[in-house]
């Protein structure tokens, strides 16, 4: 993997981590305000999708080392 590709992957990783944190803050605010539970569930699902993408990128950044 070239340095350019690694830089792009790390940038995407940082963006997804920020999006995940933003979703977390938004969900907590919605819960505090007593918003519709269906909306909150949708937001949680989107947050989970982001977490899955973050995990996939982490696996690309940190290779599996079998001892």
Secondary structure, 3 states (H helix, E strand, C coil): CCHHHHHHHHHHHHHHHHHHHHHHHHHHHHHHHCCCHHHHHHHHHHHHHHHHHHHHHHHHHCCCCCC
